[in-house]
Amino acid sequence: MDFAFTPEQEQLRQEVRDFIAENVTDSVRAEVEDAMDEGHGEEYMKLRAKIAERGWIGISFPKEYGGQDGSRIDQYIVEEELARVGVNVGLSGSGGPAILAAGTEEQKQYFIPRLIRGEVTFALGFTEPQAGADLAGLQTRAVRDGDDYIINGQKMYTSSAHYATHIYMMARTDPDAPKHKGISIFLFPMDTPGVTVRPLWTIQNDPPAPMGTTYGMGRTNETFFEDVRVPASSMLGEENMGWYVGAMGLNLDRVGASRYLISVRRDEDIVNWVKENEFDGHSPSEDPEVRDRIAEMWIEAQVCRLMTLRSMSIVEHGGNFTYEGSAEKVWAPEHGVRTTEGISQILGPYAQLLNGSIGAVEDGVFAHNLMGSFQSGINHGSVQVMRDQVARRGLGMPRG
């Protein structure tokens, strides 16, 4: 197996880096930082249009829906370089892969080109007050009424709901079925009558987390649905099969550069800081214990990279992608927690100084990472649930 990129792929990487140097200006960077909580501004959208003109968004998506029929590895390279400067053009987490896999032709024709152009963005409506890690316990109801469904309920942590154009949500369509069955997925506009979004301010809000913080959003939301009427055509996949469509979509959404960077950005940040700075009068890079700990973290980070590349290879070659995304979802968040704790031990009390504090290291990014790291073991499925999926789907073990 050759783990290196081809000369053509390295050339593509350099083209993206040259593009970033020329086009990612200070004003764009400022908008990117604001977009973490408020959505994208005019400068950012102009930049995104330039990226789209080069065919760098949705590279691996079919041409008939606005993609390039290209390589997932090429797509990964472009997304990785842009994500490092805060410009996220990846379609993992967008709902796009699930729509391609389970959507009707009408849904594909409508949503995929608009996702690629940035005209449609989805908020994810899964978690509820009483259904988080145990998502199958959700209670939001969708009742059939002629050619429509009427939805009532509440969702929590719908982070982009205040600026997203649409929501990708689970609702219970058969309350008498076992909890993993009787669930369906709906795609509909956020401005549909009866939808109310209310902010939930996070621990990262005051002081605000600096650019580059993992899970540094200062705002998430709770979203309420009161007699929300949506057409039956807004259902993704078959009725009562939403749990399986959603699990497949989340698995596919975990494959990409943005997920990989969430896992390893902290490792790269501490390596760069240690190499370039003195700490209490000496260079941490000369401390054998620090060097040993960072080497251990870096090796784990490369496991994250290889797991991501394995998943992309399986999907690209038409393989059976079952438990691999769940395995990544176990390894990467737990690696992130170990890395954050290791960095805190290296920095000592300075690791607690937040953005704006006197003596804060790198604008407090390591302190804010510490506050955000533990939620990665719960977001988009807890690591305990993922371990169960690896055991049953990957190892063929029976349910306990």
Stockholm file with secondary structure:
# STOCKHOLM 1.0

chainA/1-400         MDFAFTPEQEQLRQEVRDFIAENVTDSVRAEVEDAMDEGHGEEYMKLRAKIAERGWIGISFPKEYGGQDGSRIDQYIVEEELARVGVNVGLSGSGGPAILAAGTEEQKQYFIPRLIRGEVTFALGFTEPQAGADLAGLQTRAVRDGDDYIINGQKMYTSSAHYATHIYMMARTDPDAPKHKGISIFLFPMDTPGVTVRPLWTIQNDPPAPMGTTYGMGRTNETFFEDVRVPASSMLGEENMGWYVGAMGLNLDRVGASRYLISVRRDEDIVNWVKENEFDGHSPSEDPEVRDRIAEMWIEAQVCRLMTLRSMSIVEHGGNFTYEGSAEKVWAPEHGVRTTEGISQILGPYAQLLNGSIGAVEDGVFAHNLMGSFQSGINHGSVQVMRDQVARRGLGMPRG
#=GR chainA/1-400 SS CCCSCCHHHHHHHHHHHHHHHHHCCHHHHHHHHHHHHHCCCHHHHHHHHHHHHTTCSSTTSCGGGTCCCCCHHHHHHHHHHHHTTTCCCCCTTSSHHHHHHHCCHHHHHHHHHHHHHTSCCEEEECCBTTBSSSGGGCCCEEEEETTEEEEEEEEECCTTTTTCSEEEEEEESCTTSCTTSSEEEEEEETTSTTEEEEEEECTTTTTTCCTTCTTCCSEEEEEEEEEEEEEGGGEESSTTBHHHHHHHHHHHHTCSHHHHHHHHHHHHHHHHHHHHCCBTTBCGGGCHHHHHHHHHHHHHHHHHHHHHHHHHHHHHTTCCCSSHHHHHHHHHHHHHHHHHHHHHHHHGGGGGCCTTSTTCGGGGHHHHHHHHHGGGGTTTSCHHHHHHHIIIIISCCCCC
#=GC SS_cons         CCCSCCHHHHHHHHHHHHHHHHHCCHHHHHHHHHHHHHCCCHHHHHHHHHHHHTTCSSTTSCGGGTCCCCCHHHHHHHHHHHHTTTCCCCCTTSSHHHHHHHCCHHHHHHHHHHHHHTSCCEEEECCBTTBSSSGGGCCCEEEEETTEEEEEEEEECCTTTTTCSEEEEEEESCTTSCTTSSEEEEEEETTSTTEEEEEEECTTTTTTCCTTCTTCCSEEEEEEEEEEEEEGGGEESSTTBHHHHHHHHHHHHTCSHHHHHHHHHHHHHHHHHHHHCCBTTBCGGGCHHHHHHHHHHHHHHHHHHHHHHHHHHHHHTTCCCSSHHHHHHHHHHHHHHHHHHHHHHHHGGGGGCCTTSTTCGGGGHHHHHHHHHGGGGTTTSCHHHHHHHIIIIISCCCCC
//
